[in-house]
Amino acid sequence: MFGCNKKNIMLRPNQVQDFVNAATKCDFDVDIYYNRYVVDAKSILGVFGLDLTKTLTVEYRGYNSEFENFLQTLAIAS
C-alpha cells in the first residue's frame, strides 16, 4: 500500500485540461485543494473552481510514473 503523497503546485488556466487528463489516467483517487476547499482532481469543473492564483496541494495514494513526471513540471519549492 502506498502512503499519502502530497505535492504543492501552481496551475495556470491553460494547464488545467492537461492536469485533469493526467489525473484521470491514475487508478487511484487524486484530490487537489487550497485551504479547506477540496475537489476531485479528475473533475475539470472542480479544478477550475479553485483559486488558480494560489499554491494548490495535490494529495493521492498510489503511483503513476506519468502523473509523477507531470506533477514535477508544476511543482513549486515547498
Residue frames relative to the residue before (quaternion, step in Angstrom):
aa qw qx qy qz dx dy dz
M 1.0000 0.0000 0.0000 0.0000 0.00 0.00 0.00
F 0.3752 -0.7294 0.5296 0.2161 3.54 -0.93 0.87
G 0.4779 -0.6443 0.5122 0.3067 3.53 -1.17 0.63
C 0.6320 -0.5172 0.4085 0.4077 3.51 -1.32 0.04
N 0.1782 -0.7814 0.5932 0.0755 3.56 -0.76 1.08
K 0.0384 -0.7790 0.6257 0.0137 3.55 -1.06 0.80
K 0.0000 0.7783 -0.6274 0.0230 3.53 -1.00 0.90
N 0.2939 -0.7251 0.5949 0.1843 3.56 -1.03 0.83
I 0.0015 -0.8104 0.5831 -0.0572 3.54 -0.82 1.06
M 0.2559 -0.6698 0.6574 0.2319 3.49 -1.42 0.18
L 0.0991 -0.8091 0.5792 -0.0032 3.55 -0.82 1.04
R 0.2189 -0.7644 0.5936 0.1240 3.57 -0.71 1.07
P 0.6628 -0.5318 0.3393 0.4035 3.60 -1.10 0.57
N 0.6841 0.4852 -0.2998 0.4546 3.61 0.98 -0.74
Q 0.6589 0.4918 -0.3135 0.4752 3.62 1.27 -0.08
V 0.4683 0.7188 -0.4278 0.2847 3.59 1.25 -0.31
Q 0.6531 0.5197 -0.3267 0.4435 3.62 0.84 -0.91
D 0.6724 0.4850 -0.2987 0.4727 3.61 0.90 -0.90
F 0.6338 0.5303 -0.3294 0.4566 3.58 1.01 -0.80
V 0.6708 0.4871 -0.2942 0.4757 3.60 0.86 -0.96
N 0.6344 0.5250 -0.3315 0.4604 3.62 0.96 -0.79
A 0.6621 0.4962 -0.3040 0.4722 3.60 0.95 -0.87
A 0.6588 0.5041 -0.3085 0.4656 3.61 0.96 -0.84
T 0.6413 0.5531 -0.3176 0.4265 3.57 1.01 -0.82
K 0.6386 0.5347 -0.3194 0.4519 3.60 1.14 -0.58
C 0.5783 0.5819 -0.3762 0.4306 3.60 1.24 -0.24
D 0.3332 -0.7510 0.5357 0.1950 3.59 -0.98 0.81
F 0.6404 0.4327 -0.3314 0.5411 3.56 1.16 0.70
D 0.6209 -0.5526 0.3982 0.3880 3.56 -1.25 0.36
V 0.0679 -0.7613 0.6443 0.0263 3.52 -1.13 0.81
D 0.0784 -0.7887 0.6094 0.0191 3.57 -0.75 1.08
I 0.1113 -0.7547 0.6407 0.0864 3.53 -1.22 0.52
Y 0.0624 0.8345 -0.5426 0.0733 3.56 -0.86 0.88
Y 0.1511 -0.7130 0.6751 0.1140 3.45 -1.45 0.34
N 0.7978 -0.0143 -0.0776 0.5977 3.56 -0.63 1.20
R 0.7705 -0.3233 0.2364 0.4959 3.61 -0.64 -1.04
Y 0.5181 0.6184 -0.4243 0.4113 3.59 1.23 0.23
V 0.0193 -0.8263 0.5599 -0.0586 3.58 -0.26 1.31
V 0.0008 -0.7891 0.6142 -0.0060 3.57 -0.96 0.88
D 0.5764 -0.5484 0.4812 0.3681 3.53 -1.34 0.37
A 0.4069 -0.7417 0.4812 0.2296 3.60 -0.65 1.10
K 0.6267 0.5312 -0.3400 0.4577 3.59 1.26 -0.19
S 0.6159 0.5245 -0.3299 0.4866 3.58 1.36 0.09
I 0.3506 -0.7624 0.5017 0.2101 3.58 -0.40 1.20
L 0.6502 0.5036 -0.3273 0.4652 3.60 0.99 -0.75
G 0.6298 0.5363 -0.3283 0.4559 3.57 1.04 -0.77
V 0.6758 0.4861 -0.2967 0.4680 3.58 0.88 -0.91
F 0.6562 0.4950 -0.3167 0.4734 3.60 0.96 -0.79
G 0.6113 0.5659 -0.3459 0.4317 3.60 1.20 -0.42
L 0.5883 0.5688 -0.3679 0.4416 3.58 1.26 -0.25
D 0.5255 -0.5962 0.4949 0.3513 3.56 -1.27 0.37
L 0.2237 -0.8304 0.5005 0.0992 3.57 -0.16 1.29
T 0.5589 0.5745 -0.4083 0.4368 3.60 1.25 0.12
K 0.6694 0.4902 -0.2777 0.4843 3.59 1.30 -0.19
T 0.5757 -0.5397 0.4747 0.3898 3.52 -1.33 0.28
L 0.1711 -0.7866 0.5898 0.0644 3.56 -0.83 1.05
T 0.2688 -0.7463 0.5852 0.1684 3.56 -1.19 0.55
V 0.2000 -0.7501 0.6232 0.0945 3.54 -0.92 1.02
E 0.0387 -0.7992 0.5995 -0.0190 3.57 -0.85 1.02
Y 0.1482 0.7901 -0.5760 0.1484 3.55 -0.85 1.00
R 0.2378 -0.7311 0.6219 0.1491 3.54 -1.32 0.47
G 0.6254 0.4794 -0.3842 0.4811 3.53 -0.24 1.28
Y 0.2792 -0.7512 0.5693 0.1832 3.53 -1.29 -0.02
N 0.0925 0.7374 -0.6625 0.0933 3.51 -1.01 0.98
S 0.4064 -0.7607 0.4443 0.2424 3.60 -0.36 1.21
E 0.6342 0.5263 -0.3383 0.4543 3.60 0.99 -0.75
F 0.6541 0.5001 -0.3025 0.4801 3.59 0.98 -0.85
E 0.6337 0.5301 -0.3280 0.4581 3.60 0.96 -0.86
N 0.6690 0.4961 -0.3006 0.4647 3.58 0.90 -0.91
F 0.6432 0.5138 -0.3239 0.4664 3.59 0.99 -0.79
L 0.6452 0.5190 -0.3244 0.4573 3.60 0.95 -0.84
Q 0.6013 0.5692 -0.3607 0.4293 3.59 1.05 -0.68
T 0.6559 0.5146 -0.3199 0.4502 3.60 1.04 -0.69
L 0.7181 0.4177 -0.2320 0.5059 3.58 1.25 -0.46
A 0.5004 0.7117 -0.3993 0.2891 3.56 1.27 -0.42
I 0.1794 -0.7363 0.6410 0.1218 3.48 -1.28 0.60
A 0.6095 -0.5384 0.4128 0.4101 3.58 -1.19 0.40
S 0.1321 -0.8101 0.5678 0.0627 3.55 -0.88 0.90
